[in-house]
Amino acid sequence: MMTVNPMEELKKRFNSAAAQNVSATYLFRITGIQDGDWLTKINSGKLEVESYQAGVSTAPDCTISVSAEDLSMIMQGKMSAMTAAMSGMLSIEGELGLAMQLVPIFFEGQGVV
């Protein structure tokens, strides 16, 4: 089980080179022990992460809901993001293409979804 905040781990994994041509805002809804809603803005290779507040924060282009435990398994390479999505452990609202862009940015080495 992951002991660090899942979003802190994602920030460490951010691949700015893979994000050069991406400009999107994602909402990560993480449930479980280390739950929270995090607005993640990717713009031309830069990453900003802030706590999400409904009605106050920028509206996301894509929302990804996943438990901290499942996200940990994805980050450890024990499960692909595609497998998690197909099995219902990870849900995507909004543009699927935007969610697929996250694989090389945060989860390189798992292959393409």
Buried (B, 14 or more C-beta within 10 A) or exposed (E): EBEEBBBEBBBEEBBEEBBEEBBBBBBBBBBBEBEBBBBBBBEEBEBEBEEBEEEEBEEBBBBBBBBBBBBBBBBEEEBBBBBBBEEEBBEBEBEEEBBBBBBBBBBEEBEEB
